[in-house]
């Protein structure tokens, strides 16, 4: 079984843990499960899931800001410490991971095209 085949179900489990943790109001656990999912998705070059991680991060932060604005991971609390919320940082990180993978794919395609031209 390939690494991809072994990591894919773990990625799905991490996303499930995130959802269950969010439903319980365990935002720190939800955050770390989602961050781990981002790393697994990056390893799998899964740009779609990275987009989902970014969206889920922003959605959870939006919910928290509306319903628990004083939670330590909220925008308000992070701002009081002169930081961005960890969820917003994760959304940015996942988006950056997506862009890196896309750029890597473009570079690989350009290298193949250059080899064809040289041949």
N, C-alpha and C positions, 0 to 999 in steps of 0.2 A: 504494500500500500504506500503510495507516494505521500510526501509531506503535505502536499495540497489536500489530498484526500483525508488526511488525519487532522489537519488544522480547520478545515471547513466546518465540521460539526462543532468544534470548540467555539468558533466564531458565532455560530447560531445559538449555542448555549449562553455565551456572554451577553448576547442581545436579549435573550429571554431573562437572564438574571437582572439585566438593567431594567426591563419592563416590570418585573415582579417587585424589585426594590423600589422603583418609583411609585408603584401602587401602594406600597407599605409606608411611603413617606421617608424611606431610608435613602436620602439624596446623596450622601457620601458614598454608600455602597453602589448606588446607581451610577454615580460619576465614575468610579473606578472600574466597574464592569464595562461601561461604555468606552473608557479610555483603553482598556485592554482589547476591546473589540476593534478599536481603530488600529491598534498595532497589528492585530491578526489580519485585518483587511488589507493593511499596507503590505504585509508579507505576502499576501495572496494576489497583490496587484488588483484588488477589487475596488475599483473607483466608485461603483454604484453603492456599495455598502459604506464607503467613506462619506459619500454624500448623505446617506441616511444617518450616519453618526453625527455629522454636522447639524442636520435638521433636528434630530432628536435632542441634541445638546441645547440648541436654541429654544426648542419647544419646552423642554423641562425648565430652563431658566425663565422663560416667559411665564410659565405656570407658577413657579416659585415666587417671582417678583409680584405677581398678582395676588397670590394666596398666602404666602409666607415671606413678606418683604424683609423681615428681620432675621431670616435664616442665615447662618454664617456663610453659605455659598451664594446668596442672592447678590444681585447687582448693587443694591444699597449697601450691604455689609462689606462687599469687596471695595466699593468706592470709599467707604470710611477708612479703609486701610490703604487707600491710594493705589488700588489694583483693579484689574478686570476680574469678573467672576471666572472661576475655574471652568464653568460650562461654556462661557464665551471663548475662553482660551482654547478649550478642546475643539470647539466648532472651527476656530481659525486653524488649528493644527491639522484637523482632518481635511480641511479644504486645501491646505498647503501640501499635504500628503497626496491628495488627488492630482494637484498640479505637477508635482514631481513625477508621479507615475506617467502622466500624460506626456511630459517632456521627455522622459526616458524612452517612451514608445516612439515619439517623433525622432529622437536621435537614432534609435535602432533602425527605423525605416529609412532614414537618410543614409545611414551607413550601408544598408543593403543596396539602396539605389546607387550609391557611389561605386560600390563593387560591380554592379551590373554595367554601369557606364564605363568603368575601367576595363571590363572584360571584353 
